Amino acid sequence: KDVKLYPNPVKDVLNFSGNFFNSDTDIKIINILGKVLLSKKLDMNSNNTRNFINISNLPKGFYLVHLNNKTRTVTEKILIK
């Protein structure tokens, strides 16, 4: 799989890894009503394989993580506990 989000369920920090990510990867975290609660460009580390985002300020619940790297789009489900 070229996209891995972990841990899931997540509490404070959501990690990303895989070949999908590059310096143009945008992330949006969307609630079940379709409202974008977080939107940012990922700052990849030097080997472009792993990153993380702090989600500790988001309420508990189910969310969609929408990832776009300018050539593909992936949407994954997460649970914040």
C-alpha positions in Angstrom: 0.0 0.0 0.0 1.5 3.4 -0.8 -0.5 5.2 1.9 -0.4 4.2 5.6 -2.1 6.2 8.4 -1.3 5.1 11.9 -2.3 4.6 14.7 -5.9 4.2 14.0 -7.7 4.9 16.3 -5.5 8.0 17.0 -5.3 10.2 20.0 -2.7 13.0 19.5 -0.5 12.4 16.5 -1.5 10.8 13.2 1.5 9.4 11.3 1.8 9.0 7.5 4.1 6.8 5.5 4.4 5.4 2.0 5.4 6.1 -1.5 2.3 8.3 -2.1 3.7 11.3 -0.3 5.9 14.0 -1.8 6.6 17.7 -1.3 3.3 18.6 -3.0 1.0 16.5 -0.8 -2.0 18.3 0.7 -4.0 16.9 3.6 -7.5 17.8 4.7 -9.3 16.3 7.7 -13.0 16.4 7.2 -15.8 15.6 9.7 -18.8 13.5 8.9 -20.8 16.6 8.0 -18.3 17.4 5.2 -16.7 20.4 7.0 -12.9 20.7 6.6 -11.4 21.1 10.1 -7.8 21.0 9.1 -6.0 21.7 5.9 -2.3 21.9 5.3 0.6 20.9 3.0 2.7 18.2 4.5 6.4 19.0 5.1 8.1 15.7 4.2 11.3 14.6 5.9 14.5 14.1 4.0 13.7 10.6 2.6 10.0 11.5 1.7 8.6 8.4 3.3 7.2 9.4 6.7 5.5 12.4 8.3 3.0 13.2 11.0 0.3 15.8 11.9 -0.9 16.8 15.4 -4.7 16.3 15.7 -5.0 16.7 19.5 -7.1 19.8 19.1 -9.9 17.9 17.1 -12.9 16.5 18.9 -13.3 12.7 19.3 -15.1 11.0 16.4 -14.9 9.6 12.9 -13.2 11.7 10.2 -12.1 11.4 6.5 -8.5 12.1 5.7 -8.3 13.5 2.1 -4.8 13.3 0.6 -3.8 14.8 -2.7 -0.3 14.7 -4.2 -1.2 16.5 -7.5 -1.3 13.2 -9.4 -3.6 11.1 -7.2 -6.2 11.5 -4.5 -6.8 9.1 -1.6 -9.4 9.2 1.1 -9.0 7.2 4.3 -11.2 6.9 7.4 -9.8 7.5 10.9 -11.2 7.5 14.5 -10.0 10.1 16.9 -10.4 8.9 20.5 
